[in-house]
Amino acid sequence: MSGLRTVAAEDWDGLLERLGCADVYLRSAYLESARLLEPGEANFLHYEDEGGDVVFPLLLREVEGGRTDVVTPYGYGGPVAAGDEAPARGFYEAYEKWCRDRGAVSTFIRFHPLFANHAYAGPQVTVEALGDTVGWRLQGHDLLAGMHRSHRNKCRKAERSGVVVEAVEAPADLSQFVALWQATMERVGAADFYFFPPPYWELLSTGLREHLVRFDAKLEDELVASALCFATAPWLHYHLGATSDRAREVGASNLVLYGAARWGAERGLERFHLGGGVGGRADSLQAFKLDFDPDGALEMRIGKIVHDPGFYEELSGRDPADLGGFFPAYREAAG
């Protein structure tokens, strides 16, 4: 049946598998985990015609006045096309009607750099560039030799210091990671958003457990660095990372990522997606990640759509043609 339809949550992952785009950031359990960070109603959209398919997991949020808006989950997502002649244009036209029927004022999309789905965004989407993310290439070259000299030196320093990296697949217990994460966020003065609630960690270790891999760097049995990653072929995603002061002193922060990259390469994965800088900026964190693969930069884009210009202006006091800065503008004051 052609056209746009809503798919039941229990049928969603099977559809993704069939279409060959079952990345973790599109899966139903990931969307459920994201609801705990940005509350909204989970919706799973599927558009199909004779040319192919488009899938789009999203959160539909309430807006004052009985209206709604749409946001993609924390991380990466947006409409993803599959098929020889993927019908992206038809999807965006049908999506406009879907939004109007639900009183949606706007849509905010965090596109997925590895799918590069910003490239076929519809004409109604204002696409904005952020700082690049880093997709460390895992095949066809020496991972250690390919990284910046300073990273190589720190990896070797960590190994000489006795740091050992262990991969824990499908971990049942995230308590040690959570403790180190909380300490890391406190040390760097992170925003409240990053102090994730207990149900978030519980959902990661249940609904997404089969895709989780935790890489632990230990020194004399002390956990000094840890990387929580998602493995869904052909990619390994670096989701969250935590370090102690001791880790930075001995280079364990570098070695834990190198250990994860080796694990992915041995399993035939194509890229280790490290992400970008804080808030999508081209900052020192982005530079740190890029030094693992100086040629691994991937374009990161966000998309902004105003479905109801009049109501958008009424809510925000902003010209709906001016989409610069925080979006949607009417949510800025609410944080």
N, C-alpha and C positions, 0 to 999 in steps of 0.2 A: 504494500500500500504506500503510495507516494504522499509527500506532504510532511508536516511537522506534527509530532505526537509526543506526549509525555510517557516516559517508560517507568514502570514500577522499580523501586530500589533493588528488589531481589532479582530482577532480570537484567540490571544494568551492566554488571561486570561481564556477564556472558556475551552481551552485545559487543562490548569493547574487545573482548577476546576474538570474537568472530571477525571484527573489522580490522584487527591487527593494531589497535591503538590503546592497549590496556595499561598505559602508564599509571603509576601510583597516584599522581595528582588528579587523574580523572575518575578514579574508582569511588564507589559509593561510600565505603568506610572512611576514605579520606575526607569526603564532603561532610560526613557526619562529624568527624573530628573538628573540622573547620567551623562548624556551627557553634561550637563551644567558645570560639574566639570572636566570631562575628555572628551573633544570633540571626537566624533567618530560617525560612522554610526551604528544605532541599528539593530541588527540581532537576529532573534528568530529561533533557530534550534530545530527540532524534529526528533528523530530517533526511528523507531519502527520495531519490528519483532515479531514472534510468542511468544517470551518470555516476552515481555513487551516494555517499552518505556524509552527514555532518552530525557530530555529537557535541553536546554542551551541558556539562553539569554546572549548576548555579545555585545561589542563595537568593531567595525572594524576601526582602525585608519590608517591614511596615514603615510607612511615612505618615506624618500627621495629615489630617483631613481624609483619612480612610484610603490613602493611596499607598503605593509600594515603590520600591526600586530594586535593582538587581546588582549583585556584586559576585565576582568569582572568588573562590576560597583563597585564603592566605597561602601563598606559594605561587603556582603557575597553573594556567588553564586556558579558558576561552573556547570558542567553537573550533573543533578540530575536524578536518575533512579527510575522508578516505575514499579511494576509488580512482579509476583512470581519469574521469572527468568530474571530479568532486564538485557538487552543486553549491558552492559557497554563496553565490549571488542569490539563488533561490532561497537558501536558508535565511539570509539576513532580511529578505523581504517578508518571509513568513514569520520571522522573529519579531518584526515590528508589529505585526497584527497581534501576536501572542502577548506582547507587552501592553498594547492598547487595551486588550480585553481584560487585563489584570490591573489596569490603572497604574502602570509603571511610569514613573517620572523620568528615570534615568537608568543607565547601565554603566558600571565600571568594570573593565576587563583587565586582568593581569595576564597578558599573553604568555605562551609557553615557548621559551627560546629554542628548545630542541625540535619542536614541531614547526617553528617559524610561522605560526598561524596568523601573525599580524600581516603577513604578505598578501593575504586574500581577504582582509577585512572589507566589509561593505562600504559604500560611499557615505553612509550616514555616520560612520565611526571616525572620530578624530583620534588619530594615532600619534602618540607622543613618545619620544625616545628617552630612555633612562640610561644610566651607565651600563656597559656590557656585563653580561654574566660570563662565567668561565666553564667551558666544557672540556675538561682534560682528556685528550685523545689517548686511548689505552692500547691501541693496536698499531703494529708496524714500526715501532721505535722504542729505544731504551728509555724507560720512564725516568730513571735517575739522571742519566746523562742529559736528558732534554730539559730538565728544570734549571732555574737560575742557580749560579754557583753558590750563592749564600744559602739557598735551600738545601743543596747537596751537602754543604759543610755542616749544617745543623742536623740533618738526618744522620750523618756519620758520627757527629758528636753525641747524639742521643744513643746510638748503638754502642759506642765506646763507653758511655756512662752506664750501660746495662739496661736501657729501656727495651722492653719487649712488647710487641703489638699482637694482640689476640683478637681474632674475629669470632663473634658470638652470633650465630645465625638463629633467627626466630627467637629472640630472648624473651623469656617469660617474666623476668624481673628487671625493672628499670630503676629501682630505688637508688642504686649507687650513682647512676647517671643523673637522675633528677637532683640528688643532693649536690653533685658537682656543678650541674647547670645553675641551680639557684645561687650557689656561691659565686659563680662566674658573673651572673647578672648583677648581683649586689656589688661585686668588685668594680664592674665597668659602669655602674650607675644607669642600668638599662631602664627604659620606660616600663610602666606597670603592665603594659600589654604582654611583655615577654615573661612575666611570672605566671606561667600557664597553670590553670587550676588542676587539681588531682584527677577529675574525670577525663581531662585531655590525655594525660599519660596513660590512664587505664584503657582508653579507647585505642591508643596506639599499640599497646601491648596485647590487645585482644583482636579487634577488627582488622588490624594491619600487621599482625605479628608475623605472618608467613612471608611478608615482604621486607621486614626489618632485619638489618644487620648492624650490630653494635661493635665498633672497633675500640678496644681498650688498650691504652698505653700504660704499662705498669713499670714502676721502678722500685725494686726491693719490696714487692707485693703491695705498694701503694698505687692507687689509681690516680695518675697525674694528668691524663688527658683522655677524652673519649669522644667519638664521633658517632652519631646516630644517623644511619643511612637507610635509604629505600632502594631495594634492588628489584627492578622490573625490566627485563630484557627489552631493548638492548642497552639500557642505561642504569647507572648507579647514581643516585642522588644523595648529596650531602645535605641532610635536613637540619640537624642541630649539632653544635659542637661545644664542648666544655673543657676548660683547662684550669690547672692550678698555677700558682706562681712558680712552683718548682718545674713545671712542664716547660715554661718559657725559658727558664734558666738553662735547661739541658737540651732543648731542641725537640722535646716530645711532641709539641704542637705540629711540627713539620712531619715527624716520623709517623704519627698516627694517620695522616692523610696519605702519605706514601704507602703505608701498609694497606690501606683501603684500596688504593689504586692498583696495587699488585694483586690483591684478591679479585678485583673486578676483571683485570686483564687475564688472569688465569682461567676465568670462567667465560671468556669470550665476549665480555661486554665491550661496547664501543666507546663510551664516554663516561667519565666521572664528573657529573655536573656539580660544581662547587658553589654555584650561585654568584652573586655580585657583592657590592658594598652595602652598607647600612642604608635602608630606605631607597635602594636602587641608585645610590650615588657612586660616582667614580672617586673613591676615597682610598685610604691606606689599606682597608680590608680587601677591597677589590684588587689593589696592586699586589697584596700578599698572595691572593689566589692565582692571579695571572702569572706569577713567577713560577708556578708549577708547570705551566704550559704556555709560554709566551705567544703561541699561535692558536690558542684555544678560545679566543674571544667569540662570544655569541651575542647577537643583537637582542636587547631587552626592550620591549615596548609595552605600553599600556594603551587602552582604548577607552574613549569617553563618548557616550551617546546621550543626547537629550531627546526623550520621546514626546514630552509635553512642554514646549518652551514657555507657554504662559504660566503654567503652574510652577515650573522651575524658577522663573523670575519672581513669582509671588513668594515662594518659600525662602529664596536666597537673597533677594534684592540685587541680584546680579544679572547682567545681560546674558541670556543663554548662548549667545554667539561667542562670549568670552569664556573659554574653558581652561584658561591657564591656572596654575596653582592647584590647591586642594579640590578634589572632585568626589562627589557632588558638593558644591559650595554650601548647601543648606545643612550639611552634616558637620561642617568644620567647627562651628561653635560648640557642638555636642561632643567633639573630640573623636 
